[in-house]
Amino acid sequence: MPHIDYKGTQIEVDEDGFITDPSLWDEELAIFLAEYAEGISELTDDHWKLIHYLNEYYHENGIAPMIRKLCKATGFKLKYIYELFPGGPAKGACKVAGLPKPTGCV
């Protein structure tokens, strides 16, 4: 299985770059993943609002939220989410938030 090198440790990721063990996720890893996987050099408060919502929702429900729920909970329009995470809510935001690859649309 592929891996990324982070702080001298190898972290397993799937073929799309999603970490395979969400329990390894923390904010420092999110900052690394944002830059490494998505090319986002600075996470703003709005990035963190979205990241924390996705991470908390996943840990409470075992899945990523549907996009409609994500937009409603954060107050962000889908267009703005794509501005924050050009890879989109599923590929970009979920990856940075430490979620496994969503099976459906986020």
KOLRO-565579 format. One record per atom (N, C-alpha, C, CB): x, y, z; chain. Coordinates in pm, whole numbers. Glycine has a CB too. Example, Ala and Ser with C-alpha at 12.3 -4.5 7.8 and 13.67 -1.06 7.14 Angstrom:
2
<vodren east="1319" north="-569" up="780" chain="A"/>
<vodren east="1230" north="-450" up="780" chain="A"/>
<vodren east="1320" north="-330" up="780" chain="A"/>
<vodren east="1131" north="-447" up="905" chain="A"/>
<vodren east="1285" north="-225" up="708" chain="A"/>
<vodren east="1367" north="-106" up="714" chain="A"/>
<vodren east="1290" north="3" up="787" chain="A"/>
<vodren east="1408" north="-60" up="572" chain="A"/>
//
This chain:
106
<vodren east="84" north="-117" up="0" chain="A"/>
<vodren east="0" north="0" up="0" chain="A"/>
<vodren east="89" north="124" up="0" chain="A"/>
<vodren east="-96" north="-1" up="122" chain="A"/>
<vodren east="48" north="229" up="-71" chain="A"/>
<vodren east="129" north="351" up="-73" chain="A"/>
<vodren east="135" north="418" up="66" chain="A"/>
<vodren east="73" north="451" up="-176" chain="A"/>
<vodren east="228" north="509" up="80" chain="A"/>
<vodren east="242" north="579" up="206" chain="A"/>
<vodren east="297" north="720" up="181" chain="A"/>
<vodren east="335" north="501" up="303" chain="A"/>
<vodren east="283" north="804" up="283" chain="A"/>
<vodren east="345" north="935" up="280" chain="A"/>
<vodren east="442" north="942" up="396" chain="A"/>
<vodren east="239" north="1050" up="287" chain="A"/>
<vodren east="548" north="1019" up="379" chain="A"/>
<vodren east="644" north="1038" up="486" chain="A"/>
<vodren east="607" north="1165" up="561" chain="A"/>
<vodren east="790" north="1046" up="431" chain="A"/>
<vodren east="579" north="1150" up="690" chain="A"/>
<vodren east="537" north="1262" up="773" chain="A"/>
<vodren east="609" north="1256" up="906" chain="A"/>
<vodren east="385" north="1261" up="794" chain="A"/>
<vodren east="691" north="1357" up="933" chain="A"/>
<vodren east="766" north="1365" up="1058" chain="A"/>
<vodren east="846" north="1239" up="1086" chain="A"/>
<vodren east="671" north="1392" up="1174" chain="A"/>
<vodren east="910" north="1186" up="984" chain="A"/>
<vodren east="993" north="1068" up="1001" chain="A"/>
<vodren east="916" north="938" up="1013" chain="A"/>
<vodren east="1078" north="1085" up="1120" chain="A"/>
<vodren east="787" north="942" up="990" chain="A"/>
<vodren east="702" north="823" up="998" chain="A"/>
<vodren east="635" north="800" up="864" chain="A"/>
<vodren east="595" north="837" up="1111" chain="A"/>
<vodren east="611" north="675" up="833" chain="A"/>
<vodren east="537" north="643" up="712" chain="A"/>
<vodren east="391" north="620" up="748" chain="A"/>
<vodren east="597" north="519" up="640" chain="A"/>
<vodren east="303" north="696" up="684" chain="A"/>
<vodren east="160" north="683" up="708" chain="A"/>
<vodren east="98" north="621" up="583" chain="A"/>
<vodren east="93" north="821" up="741" chain="A"/>
<vodren east="26" north="511" up="602" chain="A"/>
<vodren east="-37" north="445" up="488" chain="A"/>
<vodren east="-152" north="529" up="434" chain="A"/>
<vodren east="-88" north="305" up="528" chain="A"/>
<vodren east="-159" north="534" up="302" chain="A"/>
<vodren east="-267" north="602" up="232" chain="A"/>
<vodren east="-320" north="508" up="124" chain="A"/>
<vodren east="-220" north="738" up="170" chain="A"/>
<vodren east="-443" north="533" up="81" chain="A"/>
<vodren east="-496" north="452" up="-28" chain="A"/>
<vodren east="-443" north="505" up="-161" chain="A"/>
<vodren east="-652" north="452" up="-27" chain="A"/>
<vodren east="-489" north="448" up="-270" chain="A"/>
<vodren east="-437" north="487" up="-401" chain="A"/>
<vodren east="-471" north="631" up="-438" chain="A"/>
<vodren east="-492" north="395" up="-507" chain="A"/>
<vodren east="-567" north="692" up="-367" chain="A"/>
<vodren east="-603" north="831" up="-393" chain="A"/>
<vodren east="-544" north="927" up="-291" chain="A"/>
<vodren east="-753" north="845" up="-395" chain="A"/>
<vodren east="-462" north="877" up="-198" chain="A"/>
<vodren east="-394" north="962" up="-102" chain="A"/>
<vodren east="-468" north="987" up="28" chain="A"/>
<vodren east="-367" north="1090" up="-165" chain="A"/>
<vodren east="-578" north="915" up="52" chain="A"/>
<vodren east="-651" north="928" up="178" chain="A"/>
<vodren east="-584" north="842" up="284" chain="A"/>
<vodren east="-801" north="887" up="162" chain="A"/>
<vodren east="-565" north="896" up="406" chain="A"/>
<vodren east="-502" north="814" up="509" chain="A"/>
<vodren east="-593" north="697" up="542" chain="A"/>
<vodren east="-474" north="898" up="637" chain="A"/>
<vodren east="-533" north="582" up="568" chain="A"/>
<vodren east="-613" north="461" up="591" chain="A"/>
<vodren east="-652" north="444" up="738" chain="A"/>
<vodren east="-536" north="339" up="544" chain="A"/>
<vodren east="-586" north="516" up="828" chain="A"/>
<vodren east="-618" north="507" up="970" chain="A"/>
<vodren east="-654" north="646" up="1021" chain="A"/>
<vodren east="-498" north="448" up="1050" chain="A"/>
<vodren east="-786" north="680" up="1023" chain="A"/>
<vodren east="-827" north="813" up="1066" chain="A"/>
<vodren east="-786" north="849" up="1209" chain="A"/>
<vodren east="-976" north="825" up="1053" chain="A"/>
<vodren east="-753" north="750" up="1291" chain="A"/>
<vodren east="-714" north="780" up="1429" chain="A"/>
<vodren east="-577" north="850" up="1435" chain="A"/>
<vodren east="-709" north="651" up="1512" chain="A"/>
<vodren east="-501" north="848" up="1325" chain="A"/>
<vodren east="-372" north="916" up="1320" chain="A"/>
<vodren east="-386" north="1066" up="1297" chain="A"/>
<vodren east="-286" north="855" up="1212" chain="A"/>
<vodren east="-505" north="1110" up="1259" chain="A"/>
<vodren east="-526" north="1248" up="1221" chain="A"/>
<vodren east="-515" north="1343" up="1340" chain="A"/>
<vodren east="-662" north="1263" up="1155" chain="A"/>
<vodren east="-449" north="1456" up="1317" chain="A"/>
<vodren east="-452" north="1569" up="1410" chain="A"/>
<vodren east="-434" north="1695" up="1326" chain="A"/>
<vodren east="-339" north="1556" up="1521" chain="A"/>
<vodren east="-438" north="1810" up="1389" chain="A"/>
<vodren east="-432" north="1935" up="1314" chain="A"/>
<vodren east="-299" north="1953" up="1241" chain="A"/>
<vodren east="-455" north="2053" up="1407" chain="A"/>
<vodren east="-190" north="1907" up="1300" chain="A"/>
<vodren east="-61" north="1918" up="1232" chain="A"/>
<vodren east="-59" north="1834" up="1104" chain="A"/>
<vodren east="53" north="1873" up="1325" chain="A"/>
<vodren east="-118" north="1716" up="1110" chain="A"/>
<vodren east="-126" north="1632" up="991" chain="A"/>
<vodren east="-216" north="1699" up="887" chain="A"/>
<vodren east="-179" north="1490" up="1026" chain="A"/>
<vodren east="-323" north="1764" up="931" chain="A"/>
<vodren east="-411" north="1836" up="839" chain="A"/>
<vodren east="-335" north="1944" up="764" chain="A"/>
<vodren east="-529" north="1898" up="914" chain="A"/>
<vodren east="-252" north="2019" up="835" chain="A"/>
<vodren east="-172" north="2124" up="772" chain="A"/>
<vodren east="-78" north="2062" up="667" chain="A"/>
<vodren east="-90" north="2203" up="878" chain="A"/>
<vodren east="-15" north="1950" up="704" chain="A"/>
<vodren east="73" north="1881" up="611" chain="A"/>
<vodren east="-4" north="1831" up="489" chain="A"/>
<vodren east="143" north="1762" up="681" chain="A"/>
<vodren east="-120" north="1766" up="511" chain="A"/>
<vodren east="-199" north="1713" up="399" chain="A"/>
<vodren east="-251" north="1824" up="308" chain="A"/>
<vodren east="-316" north="1631" up="453" chain="A"/>
<vodren east="-287" north="1937" up="367" chain="A"/>
<vodren east="-336" north="2048" up="285" chain="A"/>
<vodren east="-230" north="2092" up="185" chain="A"/>
<vodren east="-377" north="2167" up="375" chain="A"/>
<vodren east="-107" north="2104" up="233" chain="A"/>
<vodren east="3" north="2147" up="145" chain="A"/>
<vodren east="45" north="2034" up="51" chain="A"/>
<vodren east="124" north="2194" up="229" chain="A"/>
<vodren east="67" north="1917" up="108" chain="A"/>
<vodren east="121" north="1803" up="33" chain="A"/>
<vodren east="23" north="1752" up="-73" chain="A"/>
<vodren east="156" north="1689" up="130" chain="A"/>
<vodren east="-102" north="1733" up="-34" chain="A"/>
<vodren east="-198" north="1669" up="-124" chain="A"/>
<vodren east="-283" north="1768" up="-204" chain="A"/>
<vodren east="-287" north="1580" up="-44" chain="A"/>
<vodren east="-306" north="1887" up="-147" chain="A"/>
<vodren east="-398" north="1979" up="-213" chain="A"/>
<vodren east="-336" north="2110" up="-256" chain="A"/>
<vodren east="-511" north="2008" up="-123" chain="A"/>
<vodren east="-207" north="2134" up="-220" chain="A"/>
<vodren east="-141" north="2257" up="-260" chain="A"/>
<vodren east="-191" north="2381" up="-188" chain="A"/>
<vodren east="-156" north="2275" up="-407" chain="A"/>
<vodren east="-251" north="2363" up="-72" chain="A"/>
<vodren east="-303" north="2475" up="7" chain="A"/>
<vodren east="-197" north="2508" up="111" chain="A"/>
<vodren east="-441" north="2440" up="74" chain="A"/>
<vodren east="-136" north="2626" up="97" chain="A"/>
<vodren east="-23" north="2660" up="183" chain="A"/>
<vodren east="-65" north="2718" up="317" chain="A"/>
<vodren east="67" north="2757" up="113" chain="A"/>
<vodren east="-186" north="2770" up="327" chain="A"/>
<vodren east="-232" north="2826" up="455" chain="A"/>
<vodren east="-379" north="2793" up="477" chain="A"/>
<vodren east="-211" north="2979" up="458" chain="A"/>
<vodren east="-410" north="2740" up="594" chain="A"/>
<vodren east="-548" north="2709" up="628" chain="A"/>
<vodren east="-607" north="2825" up="708" chain="A"/>
<vodren east="-556" north="2576" up="709" chain="A"/>
<vodren east="-715" north="2881" up="655" chain="A"/>
<vodren east="-783" north="2993" up="720" chain="A"/>
<vodren east="-885" north="2941" up="821" chain="A"/>
<vodren east="-852" north="3083" up="615" chain="A"/>
<vodren east="-948" north="3033" up="892" chain="A"/>
<vodren east="-1054" north="2993" up="986" chain="A"/>
<vodren east="-1166" north="2919" up="914" chain="A"/>
<vodren east="-1111" north="3117" up="1059" chain="A"/>
<vodren east="-1198" north="2960" up="792" chain="A"/>
<vodren east="-1303" north="2891" up="716" chain="A"/>
<vodren east="-1260" north="2750" up="678" chain="A"/>
<vodren east="-1339" north="2971" up="591" chain="A"/>
<vodren east="-1134" north="2732" up="641" chain="A"/>
<vodren east="-1083" north="2597" up="616" chain="A"/>
<vodren east="-1104" north="2511" up="741" chain="A"/>
<vodren east="-931" north="2599" up="576" chain="A"/>
<vodren east="-1062" north="2565" up="856" chain="A"/>
<vodren east="-1071" north="2488" up="981" chain="A"/>
<vodren east="-1215" north="2458" up="1019" chain="A"/>
<vodren east="-1003" north="2563" up="1094" chain="A"/>
<vodren east="-1305" north="2551" up="993" chain="A"/>
<vodren east="-1448" north="2527" up="1023" chain="A"/>
<vodren east="-1497" north="2405" up="946" chain="A"/>
<vodren east="-1534" north="2652" up="988" chain="A"/>
<vodren east="-1462" north="2400" up="820" chain="A"/>
<vodren east="-1502" north="2289" up="734" chain="A"/>
<vodren east="-1432" north="2160" up="775" chain="A"/>
<vodren east="-1472" north="2321" up="588" chain="A"/>
<vodren east="-1302" north="2167" up="798" chain="A"/>
<vodren east="-1225" north="2049" up="838" chain="A"/>
<vodren east="-1277" north="1990" up="968" chain="A"/>
<vodren east="-1076" north="2084" up="853" chain="A"/>
<vodren east="-1298" north="2075" up="1068" chain="A"/>
<vodren east="-1346" north="2025" up="1198" chain="A"/>
<vodren east="-1487" north="1966" up="1187" chain="A"/>
<vodren east="-1345" north="2137" up="1302" chain="A"/>
<vodren east="-1573" north="2031" up="1109" chain="A"/>
<vodren east="-1707" north="1976" up="1091" chain="A"/>
<vodren east="-1700" north="1837" up="1028" chain="A"/>
<vodren east="-1794" north="2070" up="1004" chain="A"/>
<vodren east="-1624" north="1823" up="921" chain="A"/>
<vodren east="-1612" north="1693" up="854" chain="A"/>
<vodren east="-1556" north="1587" up="948" chain="A"/>
<vodren east="-1523" north="1705" up="730" chain="A"/>
<vodren east="-1451" north="1622" up="1020" chain="A"/>
<vodren east="-1388" north="1526" up="1111" chain="A"/>
<vodren east="-1484" north="1484" up="1222" chain="A"/>
<vodren east="-1261" north="1586" up="1171" chain="A"/>
<vodren east="-1552" north="1580" up="1284" chain="A"/>
<vodren east="-1645" north="1549" up="1392" chain="A"/>
<vodren east="-1764" north="1467" up="1341" chain="A"/>
<vodren east="-1696" north="1678" up="1458" chain="A"/>
<vodren east="-1818" north="1505" up="1225" chain="A"/>
<vodren east="-1931" north="1432" up="1169" chain="A"/>
<vodren east="-1891" north="1286" up="1141" chain="A"/>
<vodren east="-1980" north="1500" up="1039" chain="A"/>
<vodren east="-1773" north="1269" up="1084" chain="A"/>
<vodren east="-1727" north="1133" up="1055" chain="A"/>
<vodren east="-1714" north="1050" up="1182" chain="A"/>
<vodren east="-1593" north="1138" up="981" chain="A"/>
<vodren east="-1657" north="1108" up="1286" chain="A"/>
<vodren east="-1637" north="1032" up="1410" chain="A"/>
<vodren east="-1769" north="1002" up="1482" chain="A"/>
<vodren east="-1545" north="1109" up="1503" chain="A"/>
<vodren east="-1870" north="1085" up="1461" chain="A"/>
<vodren east="-2001" north="1060" up="1522" chain="A"/>
<vodren east="-2085" north="963" up="1440" chain="A"/>
<vodren east="-2076" north="1190" up="1538" chain="A"/>
<vodren east="-2069" north="966" up="1307" chain="A"/>
<vodren east="-2159" north="890" up="1219" chain="A"/>
<vodren east="-2093" north="781" up="1136" chain="A"/>
<vodren east="-2226" north="983" up="1127" chain="A"/>
<vodren east="-1960" north="780" up="1130" chain="A"/>
<vodren east="-1890" north="677" up="1055" chain="A"/>
<vodren east="-1888" north="697" up="905" chain="A"/>
<vodren east="-1950" north="547" up="1085" chain="A"/>
<vodren east="-1943" north="808" up="857" chain="A"/>
<vodren east="-1943" north="842" up="715" chain="A"/>
<vodren east="-1925" north="992" up="700" chain="A"/>
<vodren east="-2075" north="795" up="646" chain="A"/>
<vodren east="-1893" north="1036" up="580" chain="A"/>
<vodren east="-1886" north="1179" up="551" chain="A"/>
<vodren east="-2029" north="1230" up="531" chain="A"/>
<vodren east="-1797" north="1208" up="425" chain="A"/>
<vodren east="-2053" north="1356" up="563" chain="A"/>
<vodren east="-2188" north="1411" up="544" chain="A"/>
<vodren east="-2220" north="1432" up="397" chain="A"/>
<vodren east="-2203" north="1542" up="621" chain="A"/>
<vodren east="-2349" north="1432" up="367" chain="A"/>
<vodren east="-2393" north="1467" up="232" chain="A"/>
<vodren east="-2363" north="1616" up="211" chain="A"/>
<vodren east="-2547" north="1437" up="211" chain="A"/>
<vodren east="-2342" north="1655" up="87" chain="A"/>
<vodren east="-2302" north="1793" up="57" chain="A"/>
<vodren east="-2405" north="1893" up="107" chain="A"/>
<vodren east="-2282" north="1810" up="-92" chain="A"/>
<vodren east="-2532" north="1861" up="96" chain="A"/>
<vodren east="-2636" north="1953" up="141" chain="A"/>
<vodren east="-2624" north="1980" up="290" chain="A"/>
<vodren east="-2775" north="1897" up="108" chain="A"/>
<vodren east="-2598" north="1874" up="366" chain="A"/>
<vodren east="-2581" north="1887" up="510" chain="A"/>
<vodren east="-2455" north="1966" up="542" chain="A"/>
<vodren east="-2575" north="1748" up="577" chain="A"/>
<vodren east="-2349" north="1942" up="469" chain="A"/>
<vodren east="-2223" north="2014" up="488" chain="A"/>
<vodren east="-2242" north="2164" up="466" chain="A"/>
<vodren east="-2116" north="1960" up="392" chain="A"/>
<vodren east="-2309" north="2200" up="359" chain="A"/>
<vodren east="-2333" north="2341" up="329" chain="A"/>
<vodren east="-2422" north="2405" up="436" chain="A"/>
<vodren east="-2398" north="2356" up="191" chain="A"/>
<vodren east="-2525" north="2335" up="477" chain="A"/>
<vodren east="-2616" north="2390" up="578" chain="A"/>
<vodren east="-2546" north="2409" up="712" chain="A"/>
<vodren east="-2738" north="2297" up="594" chain="A"/>
<vodren east="-2468" north="2310" up="753" chain="A"/>
<vodren east="-2402" north="2315" up="885" chain="A"/>
<vodren east="-2294" north="2422" up="891" chain="A"/>
<vodren east="-2341" north="2178" up="917" chain="A"/>
<vodren east="-2224" north="2444" up="781" chain="A"/>
<vodren east="-2115" north="2541" up="782" chain="A"/>
<vodren east="-2160" north="2680" up="736" chain="A"/>
<vodren east="-2002" north="2493" up="692" chain="A"/>
<vodren east="-2273" north="2685" up="666" chain="A"/>
<vodren east="-2318" north="2813" up="610" chain="A"/>
<vodren east="-2245" north="2850" up="482" chain="A"/>
<vodren east="-2302" north="2922" up="711" chain="A"/>
<vodren east="-2165" north="2758" up="429" chain="A"/>
<vodren east="-2087" north="2785" up="307" chain="A"/>
<vodren east="-2162" north="2733" up="185" chain="A"/>
<vodren east="-1947" north="2720" up="316" chain="A"/>
<vodren east="-2163" north="2812" up="80" chain="A"/>
<vodren east="-2217" north="2766" up="-48" chain="A"/>
<vodren east="-2114" north="2673" up="-112" chain="A"/>
<vodren east="-2252" north="2888" up="-143" chain="A"/>
<vodren east="-2164" north="2581" up="-195" chain="A"/>
<vodren east="-2076" north="2484" up="-259" chain="A"/>
<vodren east="-1964" north="2552" up="-338" chain="A"/>
<vodren east="-2156" north="2392" up="-351" chain="A"/>
<vodren east="-1996" north="2660" up="-406" chain="A"/>
<vodren east="-1894" north="2733" up="-483" chain="A"/>
<vodren east="-1780" north="2778" up="-392" chain="A"/>
<vodren east="-1956" north="2854" up="-554" chain="A"/>
<vodren east="-1813" north="2825" up="-272" chain="A"/>
<vodren east="-1711" north="2871" up="-178" chain="A"/>
<vodren east="-1627" north="2754" up="-127" chain="A"/>
<vodren east="-1775" north="2945" up="-61" chain="A"/>
<vodren east="-1690" north="2640" up="-105" chain="A"/>
<vodren east="-1615" north="2521" up="-61" chain="A"/>
<vodren east="-1511" north="2484" up="-166" chain="A"/>
<vodren east="-1712" north="2402" up="-34" chain="A"/>
<vodren east="-1548" north="2496" up="-293" chain="A"/>
<vodren east="-1451" north="2470" up="-401" chain="A"/>
<vodren east="-1341" north="2576" up="-406" chain="A"/>
<vodren east="-1523" north="2464" up="-536" chain="A"/>
<vodren east="-1371" north="2698" up="-361" chain="A"/>
<vodren east="-1266" north="2799" up="-353" chain="A"/>
<vodren east="-1167" north="2763" up="-241" chain="A"/>
<vodren east="-1327" north="2941" up="-328" chain="A"/>
<vodren east="-1220" north="2714" up="-129" chain="A"/>
<vodren east="-1134" north="2674" up="-18" chain="A"/>
<vodren east="-1054" north="2549" up="-52" chain="A"/>
<vodren east="-1218" north="2649" up="107" chain="A"/>
<vodren east="-1122" north="2451" up="-111" chain="A"/>
<vodren east="-1060" north="2323" up="-147" chain="A"/>
<vodren east="-1087" north="2297" up="-294" chain="A"/>
<vodren east="-1115" north="2206" up="-58" chain="A"/>
<vodren east="-997" north="2340" up="-382" chain="A"/>
<vodren east="-1019" north="2322" up="-525" chain="A"/>
<vodren east="-1044" north="2177" up="-565" chain="A"/>
<vodren east="-901" north="2375" up="-602" chain="A"/>
<vodren east="-996" north="2083" up="-485" chain="A"/>
<vodren east="-1022" north="1942" up="-511" chain="A"/>
<vodren east="-1166" north="1901" up="-477" chain="A"/>
<vodren east="-926" north="1856" up="-432" chain="A"/>
<vodren east="-1240" north="1992" up="-415" chain="A"/>
<vodren east="-1379" north="1967" up="-380" chain="A"/>
<vodren east="-1396" north="1916" up="-238" chain="A"/>
<vodren east="-1439" north="1870" up="-475" chain="A"/>
<vodren east="-1521" north="1906" up="-196" chain="A"/>
<vodren east="-1548" north="1860" up="-60" chain="A"/>
<vodren east="-1510" north="1714" up="-37" chain="A"/>
<vodren east="-1693" north="1880" up="-28" chain="A"/>
<vodren east="-1528" north="1630" up="-136" chain="A"/>
<vodren east="-1497" north="1488" up="-116" chain="A"/>
<vodren east="-1347" north="1462" up="-128" chain="A"/>
<vodren east="-1572" north="1402" up="-218" chain="A"/>
<vodren east="-1290" north="1500" up="-238" chain="A"/>
<vodren east="-1149" north="1469" up="-260" chain="A"/>
<vodren east="-1056" north="1555" up="-176" chain="A"/>
<vodren east="-1114" north="1485" up="-406" chain="A"/>
<vodren east="-1078" north="1685" up="-174" chain="A"/>
<vodren east="-987" north="1774" up="-104" chain="A"/>
<vodren east="-1014" north="1786" up="44" chain="A"/>
<vodren east="-993" north="1908" up="-164" chain="A"/>
<vodren east="-1132" north="1832" up="78" chain="A"/>
<vodren east="-1163" north="1861" up="219" chain="A"/>
<vodren east="-1163" north="1735" up="305" chain="A"/>
<vodren east="-1299" north="1930" up="231" chain="A"/>
<vodren east="-1222" north="1628" up="256" chain="A"/>
<vodren east="-1225" north="1505" up="335" chain="A"/>
<vodren east="-1085" north="1448" up="356" chain="A"/>
<vodren east="-1314" north="1400" up="268" chain="A"/>
<vodren east="-1001" north="1460" up="255" chain="A"/>
<vodren east="-864" north="1410" up="267" chain="A"/>
<vodren east="-789" north="1486" up="376" chain="A"/>
<vodren east="-789" north="1424" up="132" chain="A"/>
<vodren east="-801" north="1619" up="375" chain="A"/>
<vodren east="-733" north="1702" up="474" chain="A"/>
<vodren east="-792" north="1679" up="615" chain="A"/>
<vodren east="-745" north="1851" up="436" chain="A"/>
<vodren east="-921" north="1650" up="621" chain="A"/>
<vodren east="-988" north="1626" up="750" chain="A"/>
<vodren east="-960" north="1487" up="806" chain="A"/>
<vodren east="-1137" north="1646" up="734" chain="A"/>
<vodren east="-885" north="1404" up="732" chain="A"/>
<vodren east="-847" north="1273" up="783" chain="A"/>
<vodren east="-950" north="1164" up="764" chain="A"/>
<vodren east="-817" north="1283" up="925" chain="A"/>
<vodren east="-1050" north="1188" up="681" chain="A"/>
<vodren east="-1153" north="1088" up="655" chain="A"/>
<vodren east="-1105" north="989" up="550" chain="A"/>
<vodren east="-1285" north="1155" up="610" chain="A"/>
<vodren east="-1159" north="867" up="555" chain="A"/>
<vodren east="-1132" north="777" up="442" chain="A"/>
<vodren east="-1205" north="829" up="318" chain="A"/>
<vodren east="-1178" north="630" up="475" chain="A"/>
<vodren east="-1168" north="782" up="203" chain="A"/>
<vodren east="-1231" north="826" up="79" chain="A"/>
<vodren east="-1381" north="800" up="88" chain="A"/>
<vodren east="-1169" north="753" up="-44" chain="A"/>
<vodren east="-1463" north="905" up="67" chain="A"/>
<vodren east="-1608" north="886" up="72" chain="A"/>
<vodren east="-1654" north="792" up="-40" chain="A"/>
<vodren east="-1681" north="1021" up="60" chain="A"/>
<vodren east="-1754" north="712" up="-10" chain="A"/>
<vodren east="-1805" north="619" up="-110" chain="A"/>
<vodren east="-1904" north="685" up="-204" chain="A"/>
<vodren east="-1870" north="499" up="-44" chain="A"/>
<vodren east="-1970" north="790" up="-157" chain="A"/>
<vodren east="-2065" north="863" up="-240" chain="A"/>
<vodren east="-2026" north="1009" up="-248" chain="A"/>
<vodren east="-2208" north="849" up="-186" chain="A"/>
<vodren east="-2118" north="1088" up="-293" chain="A"/>
<vodren east="-2092" north="1231" up="-300" chain="A"/>
<vodren east="-2097" north="1291" up="-160" chain="A"/>
<vodren east="-2194" north="1301" up="-394" chain="A"/>
<vodren east="-2013" north="1392" up="-140" chain="A"/>
<vodren east="-2013" north="1464" up="-12" chain="A"/>
<vodren east="-2076" north="1598" up="-36" chain="A"/>
<vodren east="-1869" north="1478" up="47" chain="A"/>
//
